[in-house]
Amino acid sequence: MGIFNATFISGFGFGPLMGGILADYFGMDAAFYTMGTFNLLAFLGVTLFLREVIKRKATVTRISYRGIMASKVTRGIFSYQAGVSANRGIMTTFLPIFASIYIGLSPALIGMVLTVVIIGNSLLQIPAGNLADKYNKRYLVILGCLGAAVTMLLVPQARTLGTLLLFMAFGSIFDALAMPPALAMIVLEGRKYGMGVAASISYMGMGLGMGLAPILAGFVVDLIDVRSAFYVCSAALFLGAGFFGQFTRGSFRT
C-alpha cells in the first residue's frame, strides 16, 4: 500500500507543477491536451498490463453490506479518511491565500511549497509502509493524525518561507506515517466483506471530507480570518483520530 500511495501522490504532486509550466509556455489549452494524453496512457496501461487473476483462493463468498457497515474497524477507517481528507481539502484551498497575505510569497513559491510537501509525502510512503508491516497499525494511524493536527496549529504562526516549509514538512511526515497502515486495514476488511465495497466506504469518507470541509472552513474564514482555516484542519484531524481510536479499540493489537 505504501508503494501504491507513493505513485498516486507523486502524480498528484507533479501534475499541478507540470500543468502550470505548460500553461505558462504553451497556453492553457496545452495543459488540458496533456491531461487527456495522460488519461489515454493510463487507459492503455490498464488494458495491457492489469489482468484479472482467474485462479485465486476465494476469500469472500458473499458480499455483506450490512456486515461491513456494522464493522467498527470500517467505521474507524471512514472516520480517519474523513478527517484526513478534510485537512487536505482545507489546506490546499487556504494555504495559498495564507502564504500570499501573511508571508508575501509569490505564486511560484507557493506552488513550490505545495509540490515539495506533496512529493516529500510520496517519498515517505514506502518506509511508512514498512513500519506498518512491523508495528501496530492502529497506533501508527492515531500517532500520524495527532501529529498532523498539532502541526496544523503551528502553520498560522509561520512568517517566513523557511518556517512555513518546516511546519508543512512535519505535517507531511505525520500524514505519511498514517496512510499505509490505514489502507492496509482497508485491505484486511476487504478480505472479510469484499475488497470493492471496503474500498468504496473508505473513499466515501475521503470524498465527504474533501468536498464538505473547505466549505465549512470558508464560513469560518469569513467570520474570523484565513488563519482560522488551519484550526479547522486541526479540529478535523483530532476528531478523526478520536473516532478512529474509539471504533478500533481492541483491534489490530500487532
C-alpha positions in Angstrom: 0.0 0.0 0.0 3.0 2.3 0.6 4.2 1.8 -3.0 0.6 2.4 -4.3 0.4 5.7 -2.3 3.8 6.8 -3.4 2.9 6.6 -7.1 -0.6 8.1 -6.5 0.7 11.1 -4.5 3.7 11.6 -6.9 1.3 12.2 -9.7 -0.9 14.4 -7.6 2.2 16.5 -6.7 3.8 16.7 -10.1 0.6 17.4 -12.0 -0.1 21.0 -10.9 3.6 21.9 -11.5 3.6 20.4 -14.9 0.3 22.0 -15.8 1.5 25.4 -14.7 4.6 25.2 -16.8 2.7 24.1 -19.8 0.1 26.8 -19.4 2.8 29.5 -19.0 4.8 28.5 -22.1 2.2 27.0 -24.4 -1.1 28.3 -23.2 -3.9 26.9 -21.1 -5.2 24.5 -23.8 -1.9 22.6 -23.7 -2.4 21.7 -20.1 -5.7 20.0 -21.0 -4.4 18.3 -24.1 -1.6 16.9 -21.9 -4.1 15.8 -19.2 -6.1 14.0 -21.9 -3.0 12.3 -23.2 -2.0 11.0 -19.7 -5.5 9.7 -19.2 -5.3 7.8 -22.6 -1.9 6.4 -21.5 -3.5 5.3 -18.2 -6.3 3.6 -20.1 -3.8 1.8 -22.3 -1.6 0.7 -19.4 -4.6 -0.8 -17.5 -5.8 -2.5 -20.7 -2.4 -4.1 -21.4 -1.0 -4.8 -18.0 -3.7 -5.0 -15.4 -5.0 -8.6 -15.9 -7.7 -10.3 -13.8 -6.3 -13.1 -11.6 -8.5 -16.0 -12.6 -7.1 -18.8 -10.4 -7.2 -17.5 -6.8 -8.4 -18.7 -3.5 -11.8 -17.2 -2.7 -11.7 -15.1 0.5 -15.2 -13.7 0.3 -18.2 -16.0 -0.5 -20.8 -13.3 -0.3 -20.6 -9.5 -0.1 -22.2 -8.3 3.1 -23.1 -4.6 3.1 -24.8 -5.0 6.4 -21.8 -6.7 7.9 -19.3 -4.1 6.7 -21.4 -1.2 7.8 -21.6 -2.8 11.3 -17.9 -3.3 11.4 -16.3 -0.9 13.9 -13.0 -1.1 12.1 -14.7 0.1 8.9 -16.3 2.9 10.8 -12.9 3.8 12.2 -11.3 3.9 8.8 -14.2 6.0 7.5 -13.6 8.5 10.3 -9.9 8.6 9.6 -10.4 9.2 5.9 -13.0 11.9 6.5 -10.7 13.8 9.0 -7.5 13.5 6.9 -9.2 14.4 3.7 -10.9 17.4 5.4 -7.4 18.6 6.4 -6.1 18.1 2.8 -9.0 19.9 1.2 -8.8 22.9 3.6 -5.0 23.1 3.5 -4.8 23.1 -0.3 -7.6 25.6 -0.6 -6.4 28.2 2.0 -2.6 27.7 2.2 -2.0 29.7 -0.9 -4.2 32.6 0.4 -2.4 32.5 3.8 1.0 32.4 2.3 0.3 35.3 0.0 -1.3 37.5 2.6 0.8 36.8 5.7 4.2 35.8 4.3 4.1 37.6 0.9 5.0 34.6 -1.2 4.7 34.7 -5.0 2.5 32.2 -6.8 5.7 30.4 -8.0 6.9 30.0 -4.4 3.5 28.9 -3.2 3.4 26.2 -5.9 6.9 25.2 -4.9 5.8 24.7 -1.3 2.9 22.6 -2.3 5.0 20.5 -4.7 7.8 19.9 -2.2 5.3 18.9 0.6 3.3 16.5 -1.7 6.4 14.9 -3.3 8.1 14.6 0.2 4.9 12.8 1.4 5.1 10.4 -1.5 8.7 9.5 -0.8 7.9 8.7 2.8 5.1 6.2 1.8 7.3 3.2 1.3 9.2 3.4 4.6 5.9 4.2 6.3 4.5 1.0 4.7 7.4 -1.0 6.1 6.6 0.4 9.6 3.0 -0.6 9.2 4.1 -4.2 8.5 6.2 -4.3 11.6 4.3 -2.3 14.2 0.8 -1.8 15.5 -1.3 -0.3 12.6 -3.8 1.3 14.9 -1.2 3.2 16.9 0.5 4.4 13.8 -2.7 5.9 12.4 -3.5 7.6 15.7 0.0 9.0 16.0 0.0 10.2 12.5 -3.3 12.0 12.9 -2.4 13.6 16.2 1.0 14.8 14.9 -0.5 16.3 11.8 -3.2 18.0 14.0 -0.5 19.7 16.1 1.5 20.9 13.1 -1.7 22.5 11.7 -1.9 24.6 14.8 1.6 25.8 14.1 1.1 26.8 10.5 -0.7 30.1 11.2 2.4 31.2 13.2 4.7 30.9 10.2 6.0 34.3 9.0 8.8 33.2 6.6 9.2 30.7 3.7 11.5 28.6 5.9 9.2 28.3 8.8 6.2 27.5 6.6 8.2 24.7 4.9 9.4 23.4 8.2 5.8 23.2 9.7 4.4 21.7 6.5 7.3 19.2 6.3 6.5 17.9 9.8 2.8 17.7 8.9 3.7 15.7 5.8 5.8 13.3 7.8 3.0 12.6 10.2 0.4 12.3 7.4 2.7 9.8 5.6 3.0 7.8 8.8 -0.7 7.1 9.0 -1.7 6.4 5.4 -0.2 3.0 4.7 -1.4 1.3 7.9 -4.9 2.8 7.3 -5.0 1.4 3.8 -3.7 -1.9 5.0 -6.6 -2.1 7.4 -8.9 -1.4 4.5 -7.5 -4.4 2.7 -7.9 -6.6 5.8 -11.5 -5.6 6.0 -11.9 -6.3 2.3 -10.9 -9.8 2.8 -13.8 -10.3 5.1 -16.6 -8.4 3.3 -15.4 -7.8 -0.3 -12.5 -5.6 -1.4 -14.6 -3.4 -3.6 -17.1 -2.4 -1.0 -14.5 -1.9 1.7 -12.5 0.5 -0.6 -15.7 2.3 -1.6 -16.7 3.1 2.0 -13.1 4.3 2.7 -13.2 6.6 -0.4 -16.7 7.8 0.5 -15.2 9.2 3.7 -12.4 10.7 1.7 -14.9 12.4 -0.7 -17.1 13.7 2.1 -14.1 15.2 3.9 -12.5 16.7 0.8 -15.8 18.1 -0.5 -17.5 19.5 2.6 -14.7 20.6 4.8 -13.5 23.5 2.6 -17.0 24.9 2.6 -17.2 24.8 6.3 -13.7 26.3 6.7 -14.8 29.1 4.2 -17.6 30.1 6.5 -15.2 30.2 9.5 -12.6 32.2 7.5 -15.4 34.8 6.5 -16.2 35.1 10.2 -12.7 35.3 11.5 -9.7 35.3 9.1 -7.8 32.9 6.9 -5.6 31.6 9.7 -8.6 30.1 11.3 -8.9 27.6 8.4 -5.9 25.7 9.9 -7.5 25.5 13.2 -10.5 23.8 11.5 -7.9 21.5 9.9 -6.6 20.6 13.3 -10.0 20.0 14.8 -10.9 17.7 11.9 -7.8 15.7 12.5 -8.3 15.5 16.2 -11.9 14.3 15.6 -10.8 11.8 13.0 -8.2 10.4 15.3 -10.6 10.3 18.3 -13.4 8.4 16.4 -10.9 6.1 14.7 -9.3 5.2 18.1 -12.7 4.6 19.7 -14.1 2.5 16.9 -10.9 0.4 16.5 -10.3 -0.2 20.3 -9.2 -3.8 20.8 -8.4 -4.3 17.1 -5.0 -4.8 15.4 -3.0 -5.4 18.6 0.0 -6.3 16.5 
